[in-house]
Amino acid sequence: MPRPGEAHCCARTLLRPTRLPGELRFAHWRATARYPVLMTDQRPIGFWLKLVDRLIDERFANTLEEHGVTRRQWQLLNVLSRGNATGAQLDATLAPFLSAIDDETVKEHLAELVGSGWVLLSPSGYSLTDPGRAALAALASTVDKTRVITADGISEQQYAQTLQTLERMARNLGWTDPTPAPPVPPPVE
């Protein structure tokens, strides 16, 4: 087994942690990995997925923060604009968007919406109030501008194909859609 800093080419050495700073560690890993040409010419899909996800979150957070609303609150308002929902239904709909690391919950976002008078909590669940509908309508044009920027230069066909491809990859990796048929429309970003 080579010592730290020595050249090596064996695949098992890729599993050994290195003590190089981040960028050097990546360069070291790329230099010792035996990737097909495609992988060295293009960034892998994981790079693009994480980058786009982060950029979407940041853009929407900044856009909505200017209006005193979080992205999750915007999503909840959108879901409730389609009809009343229970806490469990809202949890299931927004689960893919909540941070498990921060123990983020729908309840904390709903509490602010209820406190502001935009959402009403009743024994049958949550519903959007008239002030909530007005707030949602006022925010819609701001969010639409962000969506247009995000999809600039992408045809409807390319967008649809991208969604189909990502869904297929998720299913290939074991994901199954937890929503019963007909599926609940996803929250509007």
NORKA-V396467 format. One record per residue. PHI is phi in whole degrees, -180 to 180 (none if undefined). PSI is psi in whole degrees, -180 to 180 (none if undefined). D_LAST is the distance of its C-alpha to the last C-alpha in whole Angstrom. Layout:
BEGIN
phi:PHI psi:PSI d_last:D_LAST
phi:PHI psi:PSI d_last:D_LAST
END
This chain:
BEGIN
phi:none psi:130 d_last:50
phi:-67 psi:155 d_last:50
phi:-85 psi:159 d_last:50
phi:-53 psi:134 d_last:47
phi:93 psi:-16 d_last:47
phi:-83 psi:152 d_last:49
phi:-70 psi:146 d_last:48
phi:-155 psi:157 d_last:47
phi:-133 psi:0 d_last:45
phi:-74 psi:138 d_last:45
phi:-60 psi:-33 d_last:42
phi:-67 psi:-21 d_last:42
phi:-71 psi:-18 d_last:42
phi:-67 psi:-24 d_last:39
phi:-82 psi:-17 d_last:38
phi:-78 psi:128 d_last:40
phi:-64 psi:146 d_last:38
phi:-109 psi:163 d_last:39
phi:-111 psi:31 d_last:40
phi:-91 psi:151 d_last:39
phi:-59 psi:159 d_last:36
phi:-44 psi:-56 d_last:32
phi:-66 psi:-40 d_last:33
phi:-67 psi:-38 d_last:36
phi:-62 psi:-43 d_last:35
phi:-64 psi:-45 d_last:33
phi:-62 psi:-41 d_last:36
phi:-62 psi:-45 d_last:38
phi:-64 psi:-44 d_last:36
phi:-63 psi:-38 d_last:35
phi:-70 psi:-30 d_last:39
phi:-96 psi:-15 d_last:40
phi:-77 psi:151 d_last:38
phi:-108 psi:68 d_last:39
phi:-81 psi:151 d_last:36
phi:-63 psi:160 d_last:36
phi:-54 psi:-40 d_last:36
phi:-55 psi:-43 d_last:32
phi:-70 psi:-28 d_last:31
phi:-85 psi:-19 d_last:33
phi:-89 psi:-26 d_last:32
phi:-129 psi:153 d_last:28
phi:-75 psi:146 d_last:26
phi:-71 psi:162 d_last:25
phi:-59 psi:-36 d_last:22
phi:-59 psi:-38 d_last:21
phi:-59 psi:-51 d_last:21
phi:-67 psi:-39 d_last:18
phi:-62 psi:-48 d_last:16
phi:-67 psi:-40 d_last:16
phi:-65 psi:-50 d_last:16
phi:-63 psi:-42 d_last:13
phi:-59 psi:-47 d_last:11
phi:-64 psi:-44 d_last:13
phi:-66 psi:-39 d_last:13
phi:-62 psi:-48 d_last:9
phi:-58 psi:-47 d_last:9
phi:-64 psi:-45 d_last:12
phi:-63 psi:-47 d_last:11
phi:-68 psi:-38 d_last:8
phi:-60 psi:-47 d_last:11
phi:-65 psi:-44 d_last:13
phi:-63 psi:-47 d_last:11
phi:-78 psi:-32 d_last:11
phi:-60 psi:-34 d_last:14
phi:-60 psi:-22 d_last:16
phi:-108 psi:9 d_last:15
phi:76 psi:25 d_last:16
phi:-129 psi:142 d_last:13
phi:-87 psi:165 d_last:11
phi:-62 psi:-40 d_last:8
phi:-65 psi:-38 d_last:9
phi:-65 psi:-40 d_last:11
phi:-60 psi:-45 d_last:8
phi:-63 psi:-42 d_last:7
phi:-63 psi:-43 d_last:10
phi:-59 psi:-42 d_last:11
phi:-64 psi:-46 d_last:9
phi:-62 psi:-45 d_last:11
phi:-71 psi:-20 d_last:14
phi:-68 psi:-18 d_last:14
phi:-90 psi:-9 d_last:15
phi:144 psi:168 d_last:18
phi:-63 psi:154 d_last:19
phi:-150 psi:150 d_last:19
phi:-82 psi:166 d_last:21
phi:-59 psi:-39 d_last:20
phi:-65 psi:-40 d_last:20
phi:-65 psi:-41 d_last:18
phi:-67 psi:-40 d_last:15
phi:-59 psi:-47 d_last:16
phi:-66 psi:-40 d_last:16
phi:-68 psi:-40 d_last:13
phi:-96 psi:-4 d_last:11
phi:-49 psi:-44 d_last:14
phi:-64 psi:-17 d_last:13
phi:-99 psi:-12 d_last:10
phi:-85 psi:145 d_last:13
phi:-84 psi:115 d_last:16
phi:-71 psi:-29 d_last:19
phi:-64 psi:-41 d_last:21
phi:-91 psi:6 d_last:20
phi:52 psi:39 d_last:21
phi:-69 psi:138 d_last:18
phi:-130 psi:159 d_last:18
phi:-67 psi:-35 d_last:16
phi:-56 psi:-43 d_last:19
phi:-65 psi:-36 d_last:19
phi:-73 psi:-38 d_last:16
phi:-66 psi:-37 d_last:17
phi:-57 psi:-43 d_last:20
phi:-67 psi:-39 d_last:19
phi:-67 psi:-39 d_last:17
phi:-67 psi:-44 d_last:21
phi:-61 psi:-33 d_last:23
phi:-81 psi:-10 d_last:21
phi:84 psi:10 d_last:22
phi:-85 psi:-24 d_last:19
phi:-130 psi:141 d_last:19
phi:-111 psi:134 d_last:22
phi:-103 psi:125 d_last:23
phi:-129 psi:173 d_last:26
phi:-58 psi:-27 d_last:28
phi:-89 psi:-5 d_last:26
phi:134 psi:-154 d_last:23
phi:-106 psi:146 d_last:20
phi:-144 psi:156 d_last:19
phi:-84 psi:135 d_last:18
phi:-91 psi:172 d_last:21
phi:-60 psi:-45 d_last:21
phi:-62 psi:-32 d_last:21
phi:-66 psi:-41 d_last:17
phi:-65 psi:-40 d_last:17
phi:-66 psi:-41 d_last:18
phi:-64 psi:-42 d_last:16
phi:-61 psi:-45 d_last:13
phi:-64 psi:-40 d_last:14
phi:-67 psi:-34 d_last:15
phi:-81 psi:-19 d_last:12
phi:-58 psi:-43 d_last:10
phi:-67 psi:-36 d_last:12
phi:-64 psi:-44 d_last:11
phi:-69 psi:-39 d_last:8
phi:-60 psi:-39 d_last:9
phi:-61 psi:-41 d_last:11
phi:-66 psi:-39 d_last:9
phi:-63 psi:-41 d_last:8
phi:-63 psi:-44 d_last:12
phi:-61 psi:-44 d_last:13
phi:-62 psi:-40 d_last:11
phi:-99 psi:11 d_last:12
phi:-58 psi:130 d_last:16
phi:82 psi:6 d_last:19
phi:-115 psi:124 d_last:17
phi:-73 psi:163 d_last:18
phi:-60 psi:-38 d_last:17
phi:-65 psi:-44 d_last:19
phi:-63 psi:-41 d_last:18
phi:-63 psi:-48 d_last:15
phi:-62 psi:-42 d_last:16
phi:-64 psi:-39 d_last:19
phi:-62 psi:-46 d_last:16
phi:-62 psi:-43 d_last:14
phi:-63 psi:-41 d_last:18
phi:-65 psi:-45 d_last:19
phi:-65 psi:-39 d_last:17
phi:-64 psi:-43 d_last:17
phi:-62 psi:-44 d_last:21
phi:-60 psi:-43 d_last:21
phi:-62 psi:-43 d_last:20
phi:-67 psi:-38 d_last:22
phi:-60 psi:-31 d_last:25
phi:-92 psi:8 d_last:24
phi:106 psi:0 d_last:25
phi:-74 psi:139 d_last:21
phi:-127 psi:143 d_last:22
phi:-70 psi:118 d_last:19
phi:-79 psi:-10 d_last:20
phi:-84 psi:138 d_last:19
phi:-73 psi:157 d_last:22
phi:-75 psi:141 d_last:22
phi:-73 psi:146 d_last:20
phi:-68 psi:148 d_last:17
phi:-72 psi:130 d_last:15
phi:-60 psi:141 d_last:12
phi:-67 psi:155 d_last:9
phi:-63 psi:145 d_last:6
phi:-75 psi:134 d_last:4
phi:-86 psi:none d_last:0
END
